[in-house]
Amino acid sequence: MNWRVLLIGSLLTVPLLAFLAVSFRFDPRQIDSPLINQPAPEFTLVDLDGNVFSTAELRGKPVVINFWATWCQPCIYEHPILIDGARRYRDRVQFVGVVYQDDEEKIRRFVAREGAFGPSLLDQEARVAIAYGVYGAPETFFVDAEGVIREKVTGALSPRSLDRILGAIL
């Protein structure tokens, strides 16, 4: 056996394995958003009924902006949580759904079947999703009454996280 080859191979392999093992502790989707504590990008979109919706109209009230799609399984899971949250916080918080990378007819069928937690806004060209740095659906941004993003959640919300974040904003 060639001890020199074994030694060199071990010296190369062990650090690589250690690097990989350390990397498993981090979720690449959990990147801190540079938008936290910054003014939320304003946008104007059209809802499913053709009504124009602008975030400029919401100043003075906290807003939950949820980016979702009908093909997204975690979005389907969290949808009733958002509906319940919108019902419970209806007088104090505006809930908005921004649907991107999806078919309008599928969105209409989904909302007709499952209900809506707020206006379902169509981001057909994903410009708003890009402005918010959305990595994938679902992502939810919590904007305070002054229009500043206070928190972002990647993945499906739980009722507990929704209440915790809104409690801090309110």
N, C-alpha and C positions, 0 to 999 in steps of 0.2 A: 504494500500500500504506500502511496506517495503522501507522506505527512505534510509536505509543503503545499500541495494542492488542497488538501483538507483544511489546513490552517488558513490559507488565503480565502477559500470558499466560506469558511465560518466567519472570518472578519468582514466579509461583504454581506453575508446573509443576516447575521444577528442584528446589526444596526437597522437594516431595512425592516425586519420583523418588528423591532421595537418601535420604529416610526409608525408603522401601520397599526400596531396595537394602541398607541397613544391617540391616533387619529380617530379611532372608533368612538372615543368619548364625545366627539363633536358632530352635531347634525348640520350638514351644509345648508339646509333650508332655514336654519335659525340664525340668519344674518341680521344684526341690528340695523334697523332702518335709519338712514340719515335724516328722515323726515320727523322723527320723534322730537317734540318740543319746537317744531317749526310750523309756520302757517301751512294749512292744508292747501294743496293745489286746487284752485277753483275750476269748476267745469260746468258745462251746460250740455245736457243730453235729452233725448226724447224717450218717453215711457212707451209702454205697449199700446196706449191709446192715442199716441201722437202728441201728447202734451209735452211742452218744453219745461224742463226742470233745471234750475240753476242753484248751485250751492250758495251763491251770494244771497239768496233769499232766506237762508237759514241762520244768518248771524244772530247771536243772542240765545241760541238754543243748542245744547249738545247734539252731536250727530254720530250715529253708528253707520259707517259705510262698509258694506259687505260685498266683496267681489266673489261672484259665484257663477256656476254654469250647470245646466241640466245633466251633463255627462259626468259630473263630479260626485262621486259617492260620499265623501265627507260633507259636501254641500247639502246633499239630500238628508244626511243624518242631522245636521245642525239646523235645517230649515224650521222644524217645529219649535226649536229652542228660540230662534229669532222671532218667530210669530208670537210666542208666549212673552218674550221680553218686550216686544213692541206693544203688546196689549197692556202689560203691567206698567210700562214707563211712558205710555202714550201722551200724557200731558206734559212730560218733562224732557223727552228725548225724541228726536226724529230718526227713524231707521230708513236706510236707503239701500237698495240692492243694485249693484252695477253688474250686469250680465255681459260677459265677453266670450269671444271664441265659441259662439253658439248659434243655433238656428232659431230665428224668431218664432216660427210655428211651434217648435218644441218647447220654447219658453212659454208661449201662450197656453199650451196644453198642460204643462207642469203647474203653472200658476192657477189655472182653472181647477185643477184636481187637488192641489195641496194648499192653496191660499197664498197670500203675500204678506210679508212683514212690513212693507212700505212700497213706494214706487219701484217698479222693476225697470231700470234704465238700460237702454241698449247702447253698448260700447262696441259697435260693429268693427271698428278699425283698431280697437284696443289702445286708443290714444290715452284715455284716462288711466287704464291699467298701467301703461308705461310711465305716465307722469307720477303715479304712486309707487312705482318700482315693484309691481306685483310679480312674484315669482311663480305662483301657481294658485289655483283655487282650492279651498277658500282662503281668503285673507280678509281680515276685518280691521278697520281703522277706527279709533275712538277719538273724536274731535270735540274739544270743549266749546263752551258758548262763545269764546273769543275767536274761534276758528283755528285753534292750534291743535295739532295731532298730539295726543297724550300717550297713546299706546297702540300697538299693533299686535294682532294675534295671527299667526300662521297656522293653518289647519282648523279643524272644527272647534267651535266654542262649546264650552260646557255651561250649564246654567250657573254654576258657581263662579266661573271666571267672568261671565257676563255681569253678574251682580257685583262682584268685587271691583271690576274696572269702572262700571257706571257709578258705584258708590263713591269711589275716589274722585270722579269727575264732578258729580253732583254735590 
